[in-house]
């Protein structure tokens, strides 16, 4: 009997199920799918390709597809929410499995096979003889999917189908556990920032769990937003605010800064550093992010609908951690340095400047600055010298 026709090794299948259920640690979805497919092939199940389709809870990603093939291993692609309304999705097996929870099988090797699914031509080009897509049921009722394809003459045997049915529930549980953790990470990254999210996941969740860190602080505020709100409808107001934040957040992330919170029509971000020698470079990162944001806003301006903002920069030590009550916490940065940055941003608005910085920032960054004067800042004794980078001549008037 040839190796292609040998019967399924059920001891190996049962071992695969036990592994999915009892494994103490998984490396990630790629590694799990790779090992599962290798185990199935080793057990005599004649697959050449498999794919897992997992819907996600993410602001911009509808779902991910992990595809394994016998020559290249596992690759991953992502799909936006617009896919759900596309003809491509509606004509696909995964669309039917998501909506019905039923198995889809395409026996391409049958002489009378005929189907309108958009994947058929690709499968024929790959010389597939049989294709099966199964639902993966999560414990909350969600339906995801996994597909298998073979080139074996005659297609899948009854033992192959039984093997798929045996491993699918255990694989669904392993996948759900990973998906839940991925969702938690996504939520934390989205709502509190990556660094704060990592700290929360590591166990810093108690009231008063704070840590002193050094950071360059960036405070930004959208100008003229109150008057804009009074003269435009809600949809326009939200669209304008989102456009502002899109243009501001991108350069902050590019320079490895972290947005901690949105404060109505403003935001607070930090550029952490650990060594004294990193202060200058991180000041330059923060300044570059601010200048990139101002330039992006300028390029997006329309004659009567300009989006203008003021940005203040200052380095200092902050308390980074949980603030709030036992039942409602905010993971944020507080301290005198944060307060000073906020006061500087107010000065930027009063002066009609796009970017202002503190004396400490100007000295550490090392560039050329124009001293705008000495200002009394609420909550701080004495006056504070305020500077603007010489390259930043744009005003808000």
N, C-alpha and C positions, 0 to 999 in steps of 0.2 A: 504494500500500500504506500503511495507517495505521501510526502509530508503535507502536501496541500489537501489531501483527502483524509488525513488521520482524524479520528474522532476527538471531540473536545475532552480535554483533561479536566475533569470536574474537581479533582483535588486542588488543582491550580486556580480554578475559578473561585472555589470556596476560600482559598488563601487570599485571593484578591479582595473578596468581600470582607474578610476578617481584617485585612490591612486597612481598608477604608474606614472601618468602624472603630478599630482599636489603636490606630497609629497615634503616638503621643505628640508628634510634630510633623507638619507638612511644610515643604519649602515654598509653596505658592501654587496657583492654578496651573501654570505651565508644567511644573514638576509633577504634579498629581496626574494631569492628563497624560503626560509622557509615560509615566510609570504604568498607569492603568492600561494604556494601549500596548505597551511592551508585554505586560502580563497576559493580556488577551491573545496576542500573537503567539506567545510562548505556550499558551494553552491550546493552540490549534484553531483559534477563531481567525478566519482569513480576511482581516481588514487591511486596507491600504491607506484609509483616511478616516478621521473622526473630527467632529467639531462640536463645541459646546457654546450655546447661546444663552448668555445671562443678562437679563435686564437689570439696570442699576438705578439707584436713587441718587442722582447727580444733577447739578444745575444745567449742564450742557450735554451730557453723554447719556443717551437712551439705553445703550447696552454695549456689551463687549462680546466678541467672538474669538474663541481660542481654537485654532485649527491645528491638528496633528496630521502629518503624513509620514510614511515609512522612510523617506529619504531625507527630509529636512527638519524633522522634529516639530516643535510647537511654535506658532506665531500668533500674534494678537492684533485684532483690529477693533476700532471703536466706531459706533454709529450715533449720529445726532438724532434728536427727537423728530426732525423732519422726515426721517426714514419711515416712520409709522404711517404717514399719509401718502407715501410714494407707491406708484404702481409696482415697482420692484419688490417691495415688501409684501404687498397684497397678493402678488403672484408667486410667492415663495412658500415652501413647506413650513418654514418656521412661523409664518403668519398664521397658517391654519392650526398648527399645534398650539400656539399661544391662545388662540380664540376658542378652540374646541377641547383641548386636552387629550386629543386622540392621536394614535400612531399614524404616521404617513409612511407608506412603503411604495417604492418605485422599482418594479421588477423589469429593468431595462432589457434583460436577456430574453424575455418572452417574445415570441414571434408577433403576437398581437398587441404588444405594449403600445399605449398611446396616452400622452398626458400633456397638459399645458403649463406645468410648472416651469419657471424660468431657469431652473438649475439643470434641466434635462440635457440641453446641448453641451454644457460643461462636463457633465457626467459621461456622456457618450464620447467626448473628446479624450477623456481619461480612461476610456475602455472599461468603465464600470458596468458590472452585470446586475448589481442590486444595490439599493439604497434604502436605509431605514432611519426615520427620525422619531425619537421617543420623547414624550414629555418628562420633565424632571419636576416633581411636585415638592415644593417647600412646605414647611409646617404651618406657615401662615396662609396657605391657599394659593400662593403665587405659582404660575406655571412657567418654567424655563424649558430648555430643550437640549438634546444631544443627538447627533447623527452619526451613522456608520455607513461606510461604503466598501464594497468588495469587487474584485475583478474575477473572482473564482467562477468558473463555468457552472451554470446552474444557480448561481446566486447563493444567498444565505441558506444554510440548512436549519432544520428544527433545533438542533443543539446550539447553533450559533444564536438563534433568537432567544432560546432559553438562557444562554449565558448573558446576553444583554439585559434580559429581564431580571437576572439575579444581581447584576452589579449596579443597575440604575438607581434603585432606592438608596443604597449605601453611598453611591457617588453623589446623589442629590443632597444627602445630609452633610457630607464633607464639604460640598460646594456651598451649601447654605451657611455653614459656620464661617467659611472664609468671606462670603458675601456680606454677612452681618458685620464682621470686623472691618471690611473695606468700606461699608456704609458709615460706620462710626468714624473712621478716619476721614472720609469725605465730608461728613457733617462738621467735624472739628476744624478741618482745614478751611472749609467754606465760611464758617461762622465765627471762629476765634483765631484763625491763622495757623500755619503749619507748626511753628515752634511752640506756640501755646498748646496746640492740639497734642503734640508729642509729649509734652509735660503732663497733660491731663491723663493721657493713656498710660503713662508710666506710673500713675498713682497719686499725682498731686491734685487731689480733689477736695481736701478738707478746707474749711474756712480758716483763713490765716496762713495757709501754705504759700509763703512768698519767698523770693530769693532776690538778693541784691545783684544786679547785673549792670555792666557799663554799656551804654548805647548812645548812638546819635539819634536824636528825636526829631521827627518831622511832623509838624502840625499844618494842616491845610484847610482852607475855607473857601467856599464858593461865594463870589461877590454878587450882590444884587438879587439874591434868590428870593427874599421876602417879597419884593415888588413883582418879580416874575410870577411867583405863586399867586399873587392877588389878581393878575391880569391874564392868566392862562388856566385851561381846564386841567383836571387831575392827570389825565393821560399824558399831556404835554409836560407837566411838572415832573412826573416820574421819569419820562423819557430823557428829559434834560439832565436830571440828577444822575441817572445811570450812564449817560454819555460822559458826563464829567468824571465819574468814578472810574469808568473804563480807561479813560485817557490818563488818569492819575495813578491808578494801581499798577498798570503794566510796567512802567519804568521802575517803580519801587521794587516789584518782584524781580525784574531783570537784574537789578543791582543787589539782590539778595537781602532786601529789606522785608519787613513783615508788617502788614497792616493789622493793627490790634482792634480798632473799632471805627465804625462810621458814626459820626455825631451829627445827625440831621443832615446838614449840607456841608459837613466837613469830615476830616478823618485824622486819626492819630496813627503814626507808624514809627517803628524803631529799626535801627541798623545795629544789631548787637556786635560787640567785640570783646575779646578776652585778654588780649595782651596790649600793653601800653603802646607798643609799636604799631598796633593796628588802628589807633585813633585817627591818624592822618588819612590813611587809605579809606576808612569808613566814612570820614567826613567828605572825602571826594566822591565816594559812592552816593551819599545822600544828596550832595549838590548836583551831581550829574543827573540823578533821578528827578530832582526838582526842575532842573533846566529842560530836561527831555519832556517833562509833563507840560511845562509852560509853552514850549515850542509846539507840542502836539495840539494843545488847546488853541494856539494861534492859527495853526493850519486848518483847524476845524471850524474856525469862526465864519459866521455869516454876517453881512453888513449890519443887520438890525437885531441879531440874536447872538452876539458874542458871548462865549463862555469865559469868564474871567475868574481868576482865583488868586489868593495870597498864600504863600508858603513861608514858614519860619523853621529855622534849623538851629539846634543847640545840642552839644554833647554833655553827658552827665551820668550820674549813677541813679538808677531807678529801682523801685520795688516792683518785681514782676511776679504776679501770682493771683491768688483767689481773694476777691473782695466782695462783700455782700452780706447775705444772711445764710442761715443753715439750709434753707430751702431754695435759695436763688443766688447763684454766684456769678461773678463776672471775672474772667481771667484777663487782667489788664496790667498796665504799667502806671504807677503813681509816684509822686515825690516832687520835691522842689524843682528838679530839672524839667519835669513835665509841665509844671505850672508856669515856669519861666518861658518855655517854648510857646505855650498858649498865649501868654501876654505879648510875646514878640509878634505873634501872628496878628494880634489886634493892632499893633503898631503898623504892620504892613498894610492893613486896611486903611488906617488913618492917613498914611503917607501915599497911598495909591501905588505901592510897590508890589511887584510880583513875588520877589524873594528877599527876605531879610534874614540875617544871622546874628548870633551873639558874638561878643569879643572872643570868647573861648573857642568858638567854632572857627572864626576867621584866622586866629593864631594857629590852630591845629591843622587847618586845611592848607594854609600856606600860599593861597592865591592873592590876587590884587583886589582890594576892597575899598569902597567909598564909605567913610564914616558919615552916617546920616544925622548924628547928634546923640545927645545923652537924654534919656527918657526916664521918667518916674513910672515904675511898673507896680501895679496894685499887688500888695503882699510882700514887696521886696524893699528893703531899706536902701536909701540912696538912689542914685541914678544908674542906669545901665546904658552903656554904649551900644548902639545898634548900627550894623553894617549891611551894605548890599554889594554883591559881587559886581566888579566894574563891567564885566561882560553882559550883565543883566540890566539893560537900559529900558526895557519895556515897562511902561506904567499902566495903571488900570483906569486912567481917566478916559 
